[in-house]
Amino acid sequence: MSSQFTQRRECRAAAFQYLYAWSVNQPDNVANDLQLFFEHLEKPRDHYAFAEELIHGAIEHATEIDEHIKGLAHNWEFERVAKIDLAILRLAMFEMLYRKDIPPVVSINEAIDLSKQYSTADSKRFINGILDRMKDKLGRDARKPSSE
């Protein structure tokens, strides 16, 4: 594995952890909260620059992303979605919707890997189903970055 791939994976894990904590208890000041969060990680904050982009983007677009999740979670009440799964979905959906430089299948695979590590087998299927439906709605090549 390349070091950039490893770093991106570490950043996604950190972003997921922050988004999970944020979904459980939203701080008054995200900037201060992030400062504390990054101080407790093993590498310097600049190592996690990609994580910060993902965190800010997912939080900024959370309402819109949640609407997509509600529309794609067939026969599932949004309030019943586990917070861990919600954090993974918000992260992957942000990438799929707003980071055209990342192929959607990469976002999906990374989300499934996070669910394997932090959630349940049922969650993995649930997350994969929702992200797969999102991928089909994007209207772009799922295996390539987009230059748009």
Residue pairs with C-beta under 8 A, 6 or more apart in sequence:
7 47
7 50
8 50
9 110
9 113
10 43
10 47
10 48
10 51
11 47
11 48
11 49
11 50
11 51
11 54
12 50
12 51
12 54
12 91
12 110
12 114
13 114
13 117
14 41
14 48
14 51
15 50
15 51
15 52
15 54
15 55
15 58
15 91
16 87
16 88
16 91
16 114
16 118
17 37
18 34
18 37
18 51
18 55
19 55
19 58
19 59
19 87
19 90
19 91
20 83
20 84
20 87
21 37
22 30
22 33
22 55
22 59
22 87
23 83
23 86
23 87
23 90
24 83
27 33
30 56
30 59
34 52
34 55
38 45
38 48
39 45
41 48
45 52
54 91
54 94
54 95
57 94
57 98
57 99
58 65
58 90
58 91
58 93
58 94
61 94
61 97
61 98
62 90
64 97
65 89
65 90
65 93
65 94
65 97
66 78
66 90
68 93
68 97
68 134
69 78
69 81
69 86
69 89
69 90
69 93
69 130
70 78
72 130
72 133
72 134
73 81
73 126
73 130
76 126
81 89
82 119
82 123
84 115
84 118
84 119
84 123
85 115
85 119
85 123
85 126
85 127
88 111
88 114
88 115
88 118
88 119
88 123
88 127
89 111
89 127
89 130
89 131
91 111
91 114
92 107
92 108
92 110
92 111
92 127
92 131
93 131
93 134
95 102
95 104
95 106
95 107
96 102
96 104
96 107
96 108
96 131
96 134
96 135
96 138
97 134
97 138
99 107
100 140
100 145
100 146
100 147
100 148
101 145
101 146
102 145
103 141
103 142
103 143
103 144
103 145
104 131
104 134
104 135
104 138
104 140
104 142
105 135
105 142
105 143
107 131
108 128
108 131
108 132
108 135
111 127
111 128
111 131
112 124
112 127
112 128
115 123
115 124
115 127
116 124
119 127
135 142
140 146
140 148
